[in-house]
Amino acid sequence: MEEMLDKYAAAVRAKDVDAFVALYADDVRTFDLWSVWSYDGKPALREMVEEWFGSLGTDTVAVEFSEVRFETGDDVAAVSAFTTYRGLSAEGEELRSMNNRLTWILRRESDGAWKIVHEHTSAPAGDEGKVQLRR
């Protein structure tokens, strides 16, 4: 499962849509922190990721995971972690950052590869329902 986290962080940093989407099963359902309730299936996920990476311009995003927990069975696994996303300028200067909570459910496919079948990201709502993006 560590390898999945590493591949995720590398794909985000490289803004590599194909590598990112390859981590997910065709029938993935994603509950994202932002405005859409769910992205159902790889095409919907790809569209969201293309928009995200395209919005970055020359900036990159470094992803860090902390307090990672794994539960692994023969064909199903779960991962939960706290995630930090750091927006970096082309020169490597931190421009902004945010934290959120991440949960993945993974399934071992017929070829033996693990794929994310469900992703849920969230952050707690604090005073007056405002989402807290700092831990």
C-alpha positions in Angstrom: 0.0 0.0 0.0 3.0 2.3 0.6 3.7 2.0 -3.2 0.2 3.3 -4.0 0.8 6.4 -1.8 4.1 7.0 -3.5 2.6 6.6 -7.0 -0.2 9.0 -6.1 2.3 11.7 -4.8 4.5 11.2 -7.9 1.6 11.5 -10.3 0.3 14.7 -8.6 3.8 16.3 -8.6 4.3 15.4 -12.3 0.8 16.5 -13.2 0.6 13.1 -15.0 -3.1 12.5 -15.6 -2.6 9.0 -17.0 -0.4 7.8 -14.1 -2.9 9.3 -11.6 -6.0 7.8 -13.2 -4.2 4.4 -13.6 -4.3 4.0 -9.8 -8.1 3.8 -9.9 -10.5 1.0 -10.9 -12.8 1.6 -13.9 -15.8 1.7 -11.6 -14.3 4.0 -9.0 -16.5 6.3 -6.9 -14.8 9.4 -5.5 -16.3 11.6 -2.8 -14.1 14.7 -3.1 -13.8 17.6 -0.6 -14.9 20.2 -3.2 -18.2 21.1 -4.9 -19.2 17.8 -6.6 -20.9 15.2 -4.5 -19.3 12.3 -6.4 -17.3 11.3 -9.4 -18.6 7.9 -10.7 -16.2 6.0 -13.0 -12.8 6.7 -14.5 -14.1 9.2 -17.2 -15.6 11.5 -14.5 -12.5 11.2 -12.4 -10.2 11.9 -15.4 -12.2 15.0 -16.2 -11.8 16.4 -12.7 -8.0 15.6 -12.6 -7.4 17.2 -16.0 -9.1 20.3 -14.7 -7.1 20.3 -11.4 -3.7 19.7 -13.0 -4.5 22.2 -15.8 -5.4 24.9 -13.3 -1.9 24.7 -11.8 0.0 26.4 -14.6 3.7 26.2 -13.8 3.0 25.4 -10.1 3.4 21.9 -8.8 1.8 20.1 -5.9 3.8 18.1 -3.3 1.7 15.6 -1.4 2.7 14.3 2.0 0.9 11.6 4.0 1.0 11.2 7.8 -0.5 8.9 10.4 -1.2 6.3 7.6 -3.2 3.2 8.6 -3.6 0.1 6.5 -5.9 -2.8 6.7 -5.3 -5.5 4.1 -7.1 -8.7 3.2 -6.6 -11.0 0.3 -8.5 -9.0 -2.3 -9.6 -5.9 -0.4 -7.7 -3.2 1.5 -8.3 0.1 3.2 -6.0 3.0 3.7 -6.6 6.1 5.8 -4.3 9.1 6.3 -4.0 12.7 6.9 -2.8 14.4 3.7 -1.0 17.7 3.1 -1.0 19.3 -0.3 1.6 22.0 -0.8 1.4 24.3 -3.9 4.9 25.1 -5.0 6.1 27.7 -7.5 8.3 26.7 -10.5 11.3 27.7 -8.2 10.1 25.4 -5.4 8.8 28.1 -3.1 5.7 27.1 -1.1 2.8 29.3 -2.2 0.0 27.6 -0.2 -0.9 24.5 1.6 -3.9 22.6 2.9 -4.7 19.5 4.9 -7.4 16.9 4.5 -8.4 13.4 5.5 -8.1 10.6 3.0 -9.7 7.2 2.9 -9.2 4.6 0.1 -10.8 1.2 -0.4 -8.7 -0.9 -2.8 -9.5 -4.1 -4.6 -7.1 -6.6 -6.1 -7.9 -6.9 -9.8 -7.7 -10.1 -11.8 -4.2 -9.3 -12.9 -3.1 -8.9 -9.3 -2.8 -5.1 -9.3 -4.4 -3.1 -6.5 -6.8 -0.4 -7.7 -8.6 2.3 -5.8 -12.4 1.6 -6.0 -13.5 4.2 -3.5 -11.8 7.5 -2.4 -13.2 9.8 0.2 -11.6 13.1 1.1 -12.9 15.4 3.8 -12.0 18.1 6.3 -14.0 19.0 9.5 -16.4 21.8 9.5 -15.7 24.2 12.3 -17.5 27.3 13.5 -20.4 28.3 11.3 -19.8 25.3 9.0 -16.6 26.6 7.5 -14.3 23.8 6.4 -11.0 23.7 8.2 -8.1 23.1 5.8 -5.5 23.3 8.5 -4.9 20.6 11.0 
